Amino acid sequence: MAGSLALAGPQLIDLHPPAADLRRLVVAGMERQPRQLPAWLLYDDRGSQLFDAICQQPEYGLTRTETALLQQRAAELAQALGPGVLVEFGAGSARKVSPLLEALQPDAYAALDISTGHLRQACRALQQRHPTTPVLGISCDYSQLQQLPAHPWLEPRRLGFYPGSSIGNFSPEEAVTLLQQFRRLLEPNSRLLIGIDQPKAVERLEAAYNDQAGYSAAFALNLLHRLNRDLEGDFRPEAFGYKAWWQAEHSRIAMALISRESQTVTLAGRRWAFAAGEPLISEYSVKYTPDAFAQLAHRAGWRPLQRWSDAAEDLSLHLLEPAAGTSLADLEPDSAQPHNDR
Ligand SMILES: C[S@@+](CC[C@H](N)C(=O)[O-])C[C@H]1O[C@@H](n2cnc3c(N)ncnc32)[C@H](O)[C@@H]1O
């Protein structure tokens, strides 16, 4: 039945956070010191396109390496995952998943993403490439969903897929909460395949987030256009520069818009003063060694089952299953909010 439904095209469920949430999050982020906004705000239609362009830059190897690893290991990964419905968190253009869909032939594929218009297009394109797989797009903030929506395609067994090292956008405490959240969304009898970027030479890391062509800078600056449009802001993007730098003490890249001058900005009905040189953090990207990530997974009640890496050990794919003897009730509550960098 599922196969014939797929021929009708992808379905989309819209659970996008309301505008009031956006205002609350932005005000809270602007009150932080240093100022820091949730990373998902970077992804409106234009932001998603710019992210795709970043992925093609020579300095940004993560996408190429992870895609190649998924292609090379697709059969093994599919066998280790086993049958079920594949649920991708933060699917973006949903290109990395293709080799997995071919090898796994899941009952259905669900793509969760906050960038609604881009998600719709990604699901349409994916459905054309995989006409017999039922494709369901869910526009949402995956860190805040109480449960996956009731839908016949989302019947157990659920297999989570979280590539791109996107967990690095969350602080380690938030990442534990997020992994618990994924376990709740995937229960029962789930597995999670997650891509983790590893620490490497500082020059390589900093170059990856400061590409010569300027797409990383344009991606961050697009945030100001979005804030102007969605929250009645009057940011002058030309009054901000962009910088990405390695913070060894946190094993992370910090990405920020830097005020070029002393200035005052209106946003969400309030006035905000920026000193010259003051940063507005647009996102972090925490890098984990395989051991550090395995410890994080344990803290969230997941047991690492298997790991695949590229030859240079630049990144890994980790397969996790719920740790025996841990129930969701054991894992909660965790004090950290899982929202990206909130
Ligand atoms: C770094 S991109 C990765 C895209 C793709 N998975 C890949 O590996 O290339 C992050 C994606 O997750 C989405 N995203 C970020 N935070 C999210 C959230 N809290 N809830 C849902 N989607 C989110 C963004 O819109 C974007 O498409």
PDBQT file of the ligand as one rigid body, heavy atoms in Angstrom, charges set to zero:
ROOT
HETATM    1  C1  LIG A 401      23.842  22.043   8.451  1.00  0.00    +0.000 C 
HETATM    2  S1  LIG A 401      22.383  21.803   7.506  1.00  0.00    +0.000 S 
HETATM    3  C2  LIG A 401      22.543  20.079   7.112  1.00  0.00    +0.000 C 
HETATM    4  C3  LIG A 401      21.723  19.657   5.943  1.00  0.00    +0.000 C 
HETATM    5  C4  LIG A 401      21.896  18.186   5.554  1.00  0.00    +0.000 C 
HETATM    6  N1  LIG A 401      21.400  17.307   6.608  1.00  0.00    +0.000 N 
HETATM    7  C5  LIG A 401      23.353  17.877   5.309  1.00  0.00    +0.000 C 
HETATM    8  O1  LIG A 401      23.904  17.056   6.032  1.00  0.00    +0.000 OA
HETATM    9  O2  LIG A 401      23.924  18.467   4.386  1.00  0.00    +0.000 OA
HETATM   10  C6  LIG A 401      21.151  21.791   8.779  1.00  0.00    +0.000 C 
HETATM   11  C7  LIG A 401      19.739  21.544   8.275  1.00  0.00    +0.000 C 
HETATM   12  O3  LIG A 401      18.894  21.334   9.409  1.00  0.00    +0.000 OA
HETATM   13  C8  LIG A 401      17.828  22.248   9.421  1.00  0.00    +0.000 C 
HETATM   14  N2  LIG A 401      17.622  22.614  10.834  1.00  0.00    +0.000 N 
HETATM   15  C9  LIG A 401      18.493  23.277  11.647  1.00  0.00    +0.000 A 
HETATM   16  N3  LIG A 401      18.007  23.350  12.905  1.00  0.00    +0.000 NA
HETATM   17  C10 LIG A 401      16.793  22.723  12.873  1.00  0.00    +0.000 A 
HETATM   18  C11 LIG A 401      15.804  22.470  13.855  1.00  0.00    +0.000 A 
HETATM   19  N4  LIG A 401      15.954  22.869  15.138  1.00  0.00    +0.000 N 
HETATM   20  N5  LIG A 401      14.676  21.807  13.487  1.00  0.00    +0.000 NA
HETATM   21  C12 LIG A 401      14.508  21.405  12.193  1.00  0.00    +0.000 A 
HETATM   22  N6  LIG A 401      15.426  21.621  11.220  1.00  0.00    +0.000 NA
HETATM   23  C13 LIG A 401      16.551  22.264  11.556  1.00  0.00    +0.000 A 
HETATM   24  C14 LIG A 401      18.236  23.394   8.541  1.00  0.00    +0.000 C 
HETATM   25  O4  LIG A 401      17.116  24.036   7.929  1.00  0.00    +0.000 OA
HETATM   26  C15 LIG A 401      19.146  22.709   7.522  1.00  0.00    +0.000 C 
HETATM   27  O5  LIG A 401      18.430  22.246   6.404  1.00  0.00    +0.000 OA
ENDROOT
TORSDOF 0
